[in-house]
Amino acid sequence: MFYGLTDQGGILTSTIEFYRQSAQTGDERSLVKARYCRSILKVAAISTDREARILLDGLATEQVTANTSALMAEAERTALAAIRDLAGYQHGRSVPQSSSEWMRAARAIQSWLSVDDQ
């Protein structure tokens, strides 16, 4: 039941889901993902090596958001590649937050977030 309405065969649920998804553009969903990646990277920076590997491995599985502008898609692709590279370097060794891999991932995420300002 939703605001006094009953769901007839999932129609109301489908309609609500359609409006919820269409309320955000692909670029907006991509920016939410960018903020999420930035947050996880910050948490990984203060975590143990094992925890950081787990967090980075989780981010490394992310795919580019559908229906984004060309500029947003390119920034997201670049950032996700940098995150994957960092996750790869992180395996089997400690990668300090000051390393070039770590800084590259952080800068790529910041560039991704900056697309909205352009």
N, C-alpha and C positions, 0 to 999 in steps of 0.2 A: 504494500500500500504506500502511495506517495501523494501527500497532500490530499487525502481523501479519495484517491483513485485506486482502482485495483488493476493489477497487471493481467491482461488477457493474452495468454500464450506467449509471454515474453516481449510483447510489442512495446510496452511502456519502458521496460528495462533497456531494450535496444535503442529506443528513441533517446533516453537519457544518456546512454553511453555515446551515441552519435554526437549529441550536442556538447558533451563534455570534451570529447576528442577534437571536435571542430573549433572549440573555443580557443585553442592554442594553435598557432601556426607551427610549421616545422622548425622555423628559426627560434621560436620561443621555447619549444621542447629541447632544442639543441643547447640553448643557453642554460636551461635548468640542468642539463647533463654536464655542461662545462663547470657550473658552480659545484655540482656534486663531485666531479673529478678533482677540482681544486681543494675541496674540503678533505677528501680522502687522502690526497697527496700530503696535506698538512698533518693529518693524523699519522700517516705512515712515517713522516719525518721524526716524530717523537715516540715511535713505537720500537719494540725490539726488532732485531733483524728478521726473525721468524714471522712476527706479526706484519711487518712491512711487506715481506714477500707475499703473504696471503692477500693483503689489501691491494697490492699492485697487480697480482695475478687476476684478481677480480675485475679491476679496471681494464686489464689487457684484453678481456673478452668482449668489451663494448664494440658495437657496430655503429657506423655513421647513421645519423638520424635521417629518416626519409623525408622527402618534400621540403628540403631547405633550399635557400638561395645558393647560387654557385659560390659566392664568397664565404658563406657560413659553412658549406660543405667542405671546402678546401681547408679552412681553419680547423674544423673538427677532425678531418682526416689527418692533418699534420700533427695535431695534439695527440690523437690516439696512437699514431705511429711512434711518437716520442715516449708515450707511456709504455707501449709495448717494448720498446728498446730498453727503457729503464727496468722494466720487469725482467727482461732477459738478462741484463747485467746483474741484477739483484740475486739471481739464482746462484747459490753456492758461495756467495761472498757478501760482505757488508759494503754497501755503497753509501758513502757519507752524503748528507744533504748538500754539501758544498761541491760535490762532484759535477763534472760537465754534463753527465747524463741527467742528473737530478735537475740541474739548472735549465737544461734544454727543455725538459718536460714542463717545468714550472713556467717558463717563458712562452711555450707553445699554448698552454692553457690560458695564460693571460692574453695572448693574441686572439685566441678563440673568443674570449669574453669581450674583447675590444671591438669585434666585428659589429656589435650592436651600436657602438658609438659612431660608426662611419656612415 
